[in-house]
Amino acid sequence: MDQQGRERNIMMLWVIVVLGIAYSSLLYSQRTLTGMNHVDRIIGVMLGLYICSHPAANLVDMLFFRQGARRRFSSRRSPVLFLLLNMVVLFVSGIVIFVGTTHLIGRTDED
């Protein structure tokens, strides 16, 4: 993976982290975004799975498809920071999935 591709990937990870945090915050504070509770909850689960797919793809790419991927980073600290960012994205995706799932299976009087 070249430097430009890696920078785009890092930018995408930050964008989906912000998107996940924004969705979870809005759903927590407003209880509904579209007016239909089931739709909001399904969107939350699907969004969480989508967010989770990016770090999973990065890990598979680094482990199996990019022989010598560690040598392509400019410093020794870069792969550690990249993996740390992927872990943050996985954590945020877990929160989004949790919020969506608990709202999906939770009983409310509005449904």
C-alpha positions as CSV (number, residue, x, y, z in Angstrom):
1,M,0.0,0.0,0.0
2,D,1.5,3.3,-1.0
3,Q,1.6,6.4,1.3
4,Q,-1.3,8.1,-0.4
5,G,-3.5,5.0,-0.1
6,R,-2.6,4.7,3.6
7,E,-3.5,8.3,4.2
8,R,-6.8,7.9,2.5
9,N,-7.5,4.8,4.6
10,I,-6.6,6.7,7.9
11,M,-8.9,9.5,6.9
12,M,-11.7,7.1,6.2
13,L,-11.2,5.5,9.6
14,W,-11.5,8.9,11.3
15,V,-14.6,9.7,9.3
16,I,-16.4,6.6,10.2
17,V,-15.4,7.0,13.9
18,V,-17.0,10.5,13.9
19,L,-20.1,9.1,12.1
20,G,-20.5,6.3,14.6
21,I,-20.1,8.6,17.6
22,A,-22.5,11.1,16.1
23,Y,-25.1,8.4,15.4
24,S,-24.9,6.9,18.9
25,S,-25.1,10.4,20.5
26,L,-28.1,11.4,18.5
27,L,-29.9,8.2,19.1
28,Y,-29.2,8.4,22.8
29,S,-30.3,12.0,23.1
30,Q,-33.3,12.0,20.8
31,R,-34.5,8.4,21.0
32,T,-35.4,8.5,17.3
33,L,-33.9,10.0,14.2
34,T,-36.3,8.9,11.4
35,G,-39.5,8.8,13.5
36,M,-39.7,5.0,13.1
37,N,-37.9,3.3,16.0
38,H,-37.3,0.0,14.2
39,V,-35.7,1.8,11.3
40,D,-33.4,3.7,13.6
41,R,-32.3,0.6,15.4
42,I,-31.7,-1.4,12.2
43,I,-29.7,1.5,10.8
44,G,-27.6,1.4,14.0
45,V,-26.8,-2.2,13.8
46,M,-26.0,-2.0,10.0
47,L,-23.9,1.1,10.6
48,G,-21.9,-0.6,13.4
49,L,-21.3,-3.6,11.2
50,Y,-20.1,-1.3,8.3
51,I,-17.8,0.5,10.7
52,C,-16.4,-2.8,12.0
53,S,-15.7,-4.0,8.5
54,H,-12.9,-1.4,7.8
55,P,-10.5,-2.3,10.6
56,A,-11.2,-6.0,10.0
57,A,-10.3,-5.5,6.3
58,N,-7.1,-3.6,7.3
59,L,-6.1,-6.4,9.6
60,V,-6.6,-9.1,7.0
61,D,-4.8,-7.0,4.5
62,M,-1.8,-6.5,6.8
63,L,-1.6,-10.2,7.9
64,F,-2.3,-12.1,4.7
65,F,-2.1,-10.0,1.6
66,R,0.6,-7.5,2.1
67,Q,3.9,-9.3,2.5
68,G,6.3,-7.0,4.3
69,A,3.6,-4.4,5.0
70,R,5.5,-3.4,8.1
71,R,8.4,-2.3,6.0
72,R,6.2,0.1,4.1
73,F,5.6,2.3,7.1
74,S,8.0,5.2,7.4
75,S,8.8,4.7,11.1
76,R,8.5,2.0,13.7
77,R,5.8,3.9,15.5
78,S,3.5,4.2,12.4
79,P,2.2,0.6,12.4
80,V,1.5,0.7,16.1
81,L,-0.5,4.0,15.7
82,F,-2.3,2.5,12.7
83,L,-3.3,-0.6,14.7
84,L,-4.3,1.6,17.6
85,L,-6.6,3.6,15.4
86,N,-8.1,0.4,14.1
87,M,-8.7,-0.7,17.6
88,V,-10.5,2.6,18.4
89,V,-12.7,2.1,15.3
90,L,-13.5,-1.4,16.5
91,F,-14.4,-0.1,19.9
92,V,-16.7,2.6,18.4
93,S,-18.3,0.1,16.1
94,G,-19.0,-2.1,19.1
95,I,-20.7,0.8,20.9
96,V,-22.8,1.5,17.8
97,I,-23.8,-2.1,17.5
98,F,-24.6,-2.3,21.2
99,V,-26.8,0.8,21.1
100,G,-28.6,-0.3,18.0
101,T,-29.1,-3.8,19.3
102,T,-30.3,-2.8,22.8
103,H,-32.7,-0.4,21.3
104,L,-33.9,-3.0,18.8
105,I,-34.6,-5.7,21.3
106,G,-35.6,-3.5,24.2
107,R,-39.3,-3.0,25.0
108,T,-40.7,0.5,24.7
109,D,-44.2,1.8,24.9
110,E,-43.8,3.7,21.7
111,D,-43.5,0.6,19.4
